[in-house]
Amino acid sequence: MKVKISLIFAFLLFSAVGYAQSQQLKYDLPEMVFVKGGTFTMGCDTGYNDEKPLHKVTLSDFYISKYEITVKQYRQFCQATGHKFPKLPSPQWYQEHPNTPKWTWRDNNPIVNVNWYDAMAYCNWLSKITGEHYTLPTEAQWEYAARGGNKTHNYEYSGSNNINEVAWYDETTYERGTQPVGLLKPNELGIYDMSGNAFEWCLDGYGPYPKKHLKDPVLHPNSPYRVVRGGCWYYYDEYCRVTQRDGPKPNLATFYYGFRVVKIPKKH
């Protein structure tokens, strides 16, 4: 009897693994970069008030997507689930952005015009089809990865002190929209576009920083706002600094906001 139960369990486990592997072949899933955990100093004492105070954060190991989630990847999610794909700009949007050429959805550009709930829905779908735990990066995970983790050179932008090496922003896009992911220099961990291209949603609510040392924090979960990080194609260079932060409402979708994902390793 015990042998029979063991065989049934092994069959079910094999079937689950096989299903997850088939889904990974079926879809263009995010390429992930391993980030070794550690302790770092978060924030900036010379930036805006919401970047202060400097405080210590300790993080466990995690994976983060090498690139921002692309149009192709997000479209596959929408086709698989029936989730609504974002709309192209309206005539009014073009009137407010007269230098912007007519948009089309290009497969290798970061998906934008998605809100925080859309981004979380994509994470939940990834978790379902892979059997792994995907979510948005916490603000601390995002900043630690953008700084280069334990390989950091303490650059002002993610991967360089020269913004033009690593970021698409208003002076390099001329307000003409996002650019294909991965064209510029990666940071110390081999991650692309953490400065510029699209603002990236984080898991945390937006609010003041703590003064104490925290481990694996998810801050302000009851806040009516959510954190975005990294700057974008439409904004100035100062918004692309690794410590700069903003806090829009989670239901806001604009052509500046996209996201990347993290995967939490399974505990053995």
C-alpha positions as CSV (number, residue, x, y, z in Angstrom):
1,M,0.0,0.0,0.0
2,K,2.8,2.4,0.9
3,V,4.5,1.6,-2.4
4,K,1.4,2.3,-4.3
5,I,0.9,5.7,-2.6
6,S,4.5,6.6,-3.2
7,L,4.1,5.7,-6.9
8,I,0.9,7.9,-7.2
9,F,2.7,10.8,-5.4
10,A,5.7,10.4,-7.8
11,F,3.4,10.4,-10.8
12,L,1.6,13.6,-9.6
13,L,4.9,15.3,-8.9
14,F,6.3,14.3,-12.3
15,S,3.1,15.6,-14.0
16,A,3.3,18.9,-12.2
17,V,6.9,19.4,-13.2
18,G,6.2,18.4,-16.7
19,Y,3.3,20.9,-16.9
20,A,5.5,23.7,-15.6
21,Q,8.2,22.9,-18.1
22,S,5.7,22.9,-20.9
23,Q,4.5,26.3,-19.9
24,Q,8.0,27.7,-19.9
25,L,8.4,26.4,-23.5
26,K,5.1,27.8,-24.6
27,Y,5.6,31.4,-23.3
28,D,8.4,33.9,-23.5
29,L,9.1,34.1,-19.7
30,P,11.3,36.7,-18.1
31,E,15.0,35.9,-18.0
32,M,16.0,36.1,-14.3
33,V,19.3,37.3,-12.6
34,F,20.3,35.9,-9.2
35,V,20.9,38.6,-6.6
36,K,22.9,37.4,-3.6
37,G,21.4,38.9,-0.4
38,G,23.2,41.2,1.9
39,T,23.1,44.4,3.9
40,F,23.2,47.9,2.4
41,T,22.5,51.5,3.2
42,M,19.3,52.6,1.5
43,G,18.3,56.1,0.6
44,C,20.3,59.3,-0.1
45,D,21.1,62.2,2.3
46,T,21.5,64.7,-0.5
47,G,18.3,63.9,-2.5
48,Y,14.7,64.8,-1.9
49,N,13.2,64.5,1.5
50,D,11.5,61.2,0.8
51,E,14.9,59.7,0.1
52,K,15.9,60.3,3.7
53,P,16.9,59.1,6.2
54,L,19.7,56.8,5.3
55,H,18.9,53.4,6.9
56,K,20.3,49.9,6.9
57,V,18.4,47.1,5.1
58,T,19.2,43.4,5.1
59,L,17.8,41.3,2.2
60,S,17.6,37.6,1.6
61,D,18.6,36.1,-1.8
62,F,16.2,36.7,-4.7
63,Y,16.0,36.7,-8.5
64,I,15.1,39.8,-10.6
65,S,14.2,40.0,-14.2
66,K,17.2,41.0,-16.4
67,Y,14.9,43.3,-18.5
68,E,11.7,45.2,-18.0
69,I,8.7,43.1,-18.9
70,T,8.2,43.5,-22.6
71,V,5.2,44.1,-24.8
72,K,5.4,40.5,-26.2
73,Q,5.5,39.0,-22.7
74,Y,2.6,41.0,-21.4
75,R,0.6,40.3,-24.5
76,Q,1.0,36.6,-24.0
77,F,-0.3,37.0,-20.5
78,C,-3.3,38.9,-21.7
79,Q,-4.1,36.4,-24.5
80,A,-3.8,33.5,-22.0
81,T,-6.0,35.0,-19.3
82,G,-8.3,37.4,-21.1
83,H,-6.8,40.3,-19.1
84,K,-7.3,43.6,-20.9
85,F,-4.3,44.7,-23.0
86,P,-3.5,48.4,-22.5
87,K,-4.7,51.0,-25.1
88,L,-2.6,53.1,-27.4
89,P,-2.6,56.9,-26.7
90,S,-5.7,59.0,-27.4
91,P,-5.7,62.0,-29.7
92,Q,-5.7,64.2,-26.6
93,W,-2.5,62.5,-25.4
94,Y,-0.8,63.4,-28.6
95,Q,-2.0,67.0,-28.2
96,E,-0.4,67.1,-24.8
97,H,2.8,65.4,-26.1
98,P,3.3,67.1,-29.5
99,N,6.8,65.7,-30.1
100,T,5.7,62.1,-29.7
101,P,5.3,60.1,-33.0
102,K,2.4,57.7,-33.4
103,W,2.9,54.8,-31.0
104,T,2.8,51.2,-32.0
105,W,3.3,48.2,-29.7
106,R,6.8,46.9,-30.4
107,D,7.4,43.4,-29.0
108,N,10.8,44.1,-27.5
109,N,9.9,47.5,-25.9
110,P,8.9,47.6,-22.2
111,I,5.2,47.3,-21.6
112,V,3.8,50.6,-20.4
113,N,0.3,52.1,-19.6
114,V,-0.2,49.4,-17.0
115,N,-1.1,50.0,-13.4
116,W,0.0,48.3,-10.2
117,Y,-2.9,45.8,-10.2
118,D,-2.1,44.9,-13.8
119,A,1.6,44.2,-12.9
120,M,0.5,42.1,-9.9
121,A,-1.9,40.1,-12.1
122,Y,1.0,39.3,-14.4
123,C,3.1,38.1,-11.4
124,N,0.3,35.9,-10.2
125,W,-0.1,34.4,-13.7
126,L,3.7,33.7,-13.8
127,S,3.4,32.0,-10.4
128,K,0.5,29.8,-11.6
129,I,2.1,28.6,-14.8
130,T,5.6,27.9,-13.4
131,G,4.9,26.8,-9.8
132,E,7.4,29.4,-8.7
133,H,6.8,32.5,-6.5
134,Y,6.8,35.7,-8.7
135,T,5.9,39.1,-7.4
136,L,6.9,42.7,-7.8
137,P,10.2,43.7,-6.2
138,T,10.0,45.4,-2.8
139,E,11.4,48.9,-2.9
140,A,14.5,47.6,-1.0
141,Q,15.0,44.8,-3.5
142,W,14.7,47.2,-6.4
143,E,17.2,49.7,-5.0
144,Y,19.7,46.9,-3.9
145,A,19.5,45.4,-7.4
146,A,19.8,48.8,-9.1
147,R,22.9,49.6,-7.1
148,G,24.5,46.4,-8.2
149,G,23.9,44.3,-5.1
150,N,27.1,43.0,-3.4
151,K,29.1,44.0,-6.6
152,T,28.1,47.7,-6.3
153,H,30.4,50.5,-7.4
154,N,28.0,53.0,-5.8
155,Y,27.1,54.7,-9.1
156,E,24.5,57.5,-9.2
157,Y,22.6,55.7,-11.9
158,S,22.1,51.9,-12.3
159,G,25.5,50.9,-13.8
160,S,27.2,54.2,-14.3
161,N,27.8,57.8,-13.3
162,N,27.3,58.7,-16.9
163,I,23.6,58.5,-17.5
164,N,23.9,58.3,-21.3
165,E,25.6,54.9,-20.9
166,V,22.7,53.3,-19.1
167,A,19.4,55.1,-19.4
168,W,16.8,56.3,-21.9
169,Y,15.5,59.6,-20.7
170,D,14.1,62.8,-22.2
171,E,17.5,64.0,-23.6
172,T,18.1,60.7,-25.4
173,T,14.6,59.8,-26.5
174,Y,13.5,63.4,-27.3
175,E,10.2,62.5,-25.7
176,R,9.6,59.9,-28.4
177,G,8.7,56.9,-26.2
178,T,10.3,53.8,-24.9
179,Q,13.2,52.0,-26.5
180,P,13.9,48.2,-26.9
181,V,15.1,46.7,-23.7
182,G,18.8,45.8,-23.3
183,L,20.4,48.2,-25.8
184,L,22.4,50.1,-23.3
185,K,25.1,49.1,-20.7
186,P,23.9,46.8,-17.9
187,N,24.7,47.4,-14.3
188,E,27.2,45.4,-12.2
189,L,24.8,42.4,-11.9
190,G,24.0,42.3,-15.6
191,I,20.6,44.0,-15.3
192,Y,19.4,46.4,-17.9
193,D,17.3,49.6,-17.9
194,M,16.9,50.0,-14.2
195,S,17.5,53.7,-14.8
196,G,15.3,55.2,-17.5
197,N,13.0,53.7,-20.2
198,A,10.0,53.0,-18.0
199,F,9.2,53.7,-14.4
200,E,8.9,50.4,-12.5
201,W,6.2,49.5,-10.0
202,C,7.3,48.1,-6.7
203,L,5.4,46.0,-4.2
204,D,5.5,48.5,-1.3
205,G,3.2,51.3,-0.4
206,Y,4.6,54.8,-0.6
207,G,5.5,56.6,2.6
208,P,8.4,57.8,4.8
209,Y,11.5,55.7,5.4
210,P,12.1,54.1,8.8
211,K,15.1,55.0,10.9
212,K,15.8,51.5,12.1
213,H,17.6,48.6,10.5
214,L,15.1,46.2,8.8
215,K,15.2,42.8,7.2
216,D,13.3,42.0,4.0
217,P,10.9,44.9,4.6
218,V,7.6,45.5,2.7
219,L,6.8,49.1,3.8
220,H,3.4,50.8,4.2
221,P,1.1,48.0,2.8
222,N,-2.0,50.1,3.8
223,S,-0.9,53.2,2.0
224,P,-3.2,54.5,-0.8
225,Y,-0.1,55.0,-3.0
226,R,2.4,52.6,-4.5
227,V,6.1,53.1,-5.2
228,V,7.6,53.6,-8.7
229,R,11.3,53.7,-9.3
230,G,13.9,54.3,-12.0
231,G,12.8,57.2,-14.1
232,C,11.6,57.0,-17.7
233,W,11.9,58.1,-21.3
234,Y,9.9,61.3,-20.7
235,Y,11.6,62.6,-17.5
236,Y,14.8,64.4,-16.7
237,D,18.0,62.7,-15.5
238,E,17.5,63.3,-11.8
239,Y,14.5,60.9,-11.9
240,C,16.8,58.1,-13.1
241,R,19.0,58.1,-9.9
242,V,18.9,54.8,-8.1
243,T,17.5,56.4,-4.9
244,Q,14.8,58.6,-6.5
245,R,11.3,57.5,-5.7
246,D,7.7,58.5,-6.4
247,G,4.3,57.3,-5.1
248,P,1.3,57.4,-7.5
249,K,-2.0,55.8,-6.9
250,P,-2.0,52.1,-7.8
251,N,-4.8,52.4,-10.3
252,L,-2.9,55.0,-12.4
253,A,-1.7,53.7,-15.8
254,T,0.4,56.0,-18.0
255,F,2.9,55.7,-20.8
256,Y,5.7,56.1,-18.3
257,Y,4.9,53.2,-16.0
258,G,6.0,49.6,-16.6
259,F,7.5,47.0,-14.3
260,R,9.9,44.1,-13.8
261,V,9.5,41.0,-11.6
262,V,11.3,39.1,-8.8
263,K,11.2,35.4,-8.0
264,I,11.6,34.3,-4.5
265,P,13.7,31.1,-4.1
266,K,12.0,28.2,-2.6
267,K,13.1,27.2,0.9
268,H,14.5,23.7,1.3
